[in-house]
Amino acid sequence: MTAAGTTTEIPLLGREGTQAPPVRIVHLGLGAFHRSHQAWFTEHASDSAEWGIASFTGRRPDAALTLAAQDGLFTLIERGPEGDAFEVVGSIAEAVDGADTDRLNELLAAPATALVTLTVTEAVYEKHDADSPLARLVRGLAARRDAGAGPIAVVSCDNVAGNGEVAERAVLSIAEGLDAGSAGLADWIRDNVSFVGTSVDRITPRTTPEDIAEVAAQRGYRDEAPVVAEPFANWILSGGFPAGRPRWEDAGAQFVDDIEPFENRKLWLLNGAHSLLAYAGQLRGHTTVAEAIDDAACRDAVEAFWNEAARHLTLPGLGVPAYRDALLERFSNPRIAHHLAQIAADGTTKLRMRAVPVLTAELAEGRSGVAAARMIAAWIDFVSAAVAFGTDFQDPLKEPIVAAAGLEGRERTQALTELVSAELAGDPLVVSRIDSLRGTFGAE
């Protein structure tokens, strides 16, 4: 209290004269997951003082403006079943509006910059317009080439199967389109840019006003951009780092020669279950993962899908049974409000990587793949209900989804399945099976 009896204003989180680490990492996609994952791993590397991150937003500058006012600092709220733990993370040295391409080019042209990390969502890899994050990255790589700044690594941290290869193909495609005015850029990228594949895992729900208030009450400072995450964090990487990297292994990151089995374990078991719960759970009136997994109908569907997926996860060392047990514990954490509506976005893109591979593998071995087909059916019911009731939803194929949802019966199932997989939609037996599973979790 002041002498006048008024409450002293709580100070805003900031560095208070301390220096940020020098920028050696550029990140595209400044959001909550980046901060709970890559920024957290970098903070916990033993050489973190040498590795600052310049994080660029995607479509809007809001997160950059908020973090810049706090000198890049934010609070990580680790939300376990028994309570919350708080940590100030300082690895973000700069928070930048993604539209500031001059600063992006400047940093990518700097020899000290050793790598670029990406959390740009699955759908972005299919967008090659001039203002897309990957187009901005390509122009930045052109600036690096022109400056003679040397090789660099690009590390995709998105939930995309073969994300390193997907990023490489997208970047080279854009570069080849620019080569008419920037001869040889694609060849330079092939020779000088390493594309690292990763599997990333940490449940990071949206921050709420209550979380912001909790930080102020518990820590005695204002933080307008805290991040909530579960205690669990996992990062598996495969690829080269020609200009160096932080010692992420100090925080538990794992480096492997073949990432595909680990990637599939995560995409199918964690992300696949999330998608199934997102659609089935909302159809049954639930709003969070914890609520949905507590519903026997949803949990049984998840277990059945896991049984199918597990048949195709055979590499020794994957520890699938223990991984499944851990997922059930994580999903059941009632203090992590992981909203199903958040997970449900971009269903056509996600189902191609989560349901389709399992269903295809099951069919190839002469089985029905009914549990994977049920996930697609649940999505069809979900988007059908959204269109029928005028509920907004996010998907890169939203317009054709709305058109297909206007059809009736099996025709609707056929048209919507085709948006997920033309191959599956071309099999009448598969379409009939998906159609028969519609309504499993509720009426349209």
Secondary structure, DSSP 4 states (H G I P E B T S, - for coil): --TTSPPPPPPBP--TTPPPPPEEEEEE--SHHHHHTHHHHHHTSTTGGG-EEEEE-SS-SHHHHHHHTTTT-EEEEEEETTEEEEEEE--EEEEE-TT-HHHHHHHHTSTT--EEEE---GGGGG--STTSHHHHHHHHHHHHHHHT---EEEEE-SS-TTHHHHHHHHHHHHHHHHTTTSTTHHHHHHHHEEEEEEEEE---PPP-HHHHHHHHHHHSSB-SS-EEE-S--EEEEES--TT----GGGGT-EE-S--HHHHHIIIIIIIHHHHHHHHHHHHTT--BHHHHHTSHHHHHHHHHHHHHHHTT---TT--HHHHHHHHHHHHT-TT---BHHHHTTTHHHHHHHHTHHHHHHHHHTT---HHHHHHHHHHHHHHHHHHHHT-----TTHHHHHHHHTS-HHHHHHHHHHHH-HHHHT-HHHHHHHHHHTTTTS--
